[in-house]
Amino acid sequence: MRIWVDADACPVVIKEILFRAAERSQILTTLVANKPIRIPPSRHIKMLCVSSGFDEADNEIVRRVEPGDLVITSDIPLAAEVIEKGGHALNPRGELYTVNSIRQRLNMRDFMDTMRASGIQSGGPPPLNQTERRGFANHLDRLLARHIKTDKS
């Protein structure tokens, strides 16, 4: 298992949780972004800088992800492609996307795109709250524990 982070839009607090988890679990965690992002010195944490452009980071993640890998993203189409390749996708608010939930999320995303195109302003998502941060950390810990348990079997 490897962890891939869609790092351009990933909140700093979530990156910090991921850095601690990478050290604790010794699972390679790679941040993929269009610009360099500061990471702590670690053999378990890497930064992959891709060229700037629409969906360049997403495309690189999809190209590299393997079955069983975990991708941290709030990008619904990216999460759908990861799931299609047999990976897991967790958003920074702690929601693990599944085959069933990703279809619903894609439909809602398309609906909201249509609404915005017609001039209706919906605003962005609210800032992460403490409950969501804790939910993300707990879900990440469960996924890593399951992976470590499977590895030892």
N, C-alpha and C positions, 0 to 999 in steps of 0.2 A: 504494500500500500504506500502511495505517495499522496501528499496533500498539495493541491494546486490552488492558488489564491488569485482571483480576479482582483488585482490589487489597486487598480486606478480608483475605484469607488468604494473600496473597503474601509470602514471607519478605523481610525487609529486604535481605539480601545479593543477592537476585534483582532487587529494585527498583534497587539500585545498579548492577548489571550493565546493566539496561535503560536507566538514565539515561545511562550512558557510551555505549551503543550508539546511543541517539537522537541524541546530539550528533555522534557520529562519522558516522552515516549520514544525518543530517538528515531522519529519518523521524518524522512526528508520532506521539508515544506518549501515550496518554490512560489515566490511572489512573481506574477507576470504583469507587466505594466508598460505603458508607452514612454514613461520617463523613469529615471532611477529613483528608487525609494530606499531610504536608510534602513538597514537591517542590522541586528546585533551580530557580532562575530560569533559564528557557530558553524560546525560542520554539518548541522542538520537544517540550516536555513540558507536558502539561495535566492538571488534576485535575477530574473530574466527580463531584460529590457528589449522590447520589440519595437519595430518602426511605428511611428505615429500614423494613425489612419483609423478609419471606422472599422471596428471589430477585429483589429489586428491581434490584440491580446486574447480575445475570445477564440479566434481561429487557431492560435498557437496552443492554447489549452486543449482544445478539441483534438488537435493533431497529436498531442503527446499523451493525453489521458488513456489509461488502460483500465480494463475491468477491475473493480474493487478499489480504484483510486477515489479520493474524496476531493471535490471541488467546492471552494467557498465562493459563492457569488449571489448577487441579488438579480442578476440578468436571467430572465425567464427563458429566452431562446437558448442561451448557453446551457442552462440547467437541463433543458430538454435534450440537447445533443449529448450531454454527459450521461444522462440516464439511458439514452438509446445505445451508448457504447458500453453499458454495463457498469458505469461508475455511480458514485453517490454525489448528490448535490445538497449542500446545506447553505441557507442564506444567513446573513449576519444577524438576523433577528431570531435565529434558532429554529427555523422551520426546515425540516428535512423534506425535500421534494421527493415524491414517489411517482410511479407511472400514472396513477390515477390523479393525484393532485396537480401534476404538471400540466395535464390537459386542461383542467379547470383554470389554472393560472394563465395559460396561453390564451384561452378564450377571453378571459377578463382583460388581459393586456391588449388584445386586439380591439375589444370594445372600447377601452379607454383611449386608444390611439385614434379611433374613429371619432370619439367625442372631442378630443383635442383638435383634430383636423377640422371639425365643424365650428371651432371657436370657443368651446367651453373649457374654461380653465379649472383644473382639478387640484392644482398645487402638488407639491412633492410629499414624500412620506415624512412623518414627524421624526424628530431626533430619537435615537435609541434611548430607551429608558433602562433603569436598573434591572427590571424583571426580564427584559429581552436579552440583556447582556448575560445575565445568569442563565437564562434558557439556552443561549448559544453555548456557553461554557459547559453546561451539563450535557447537552446533546453531543457536543464534540467529545467529551470524556467518555460517554457511553459507546460512541463509534470506535474510539481508539481502544477502549478496553475490550470490545468485541474482537477487534482486529488482533490485538496482542494475545487474547485467549485462543483464537483460531490458529495463530502462528505457532503457539506452543503445543497444539494438539498433534 
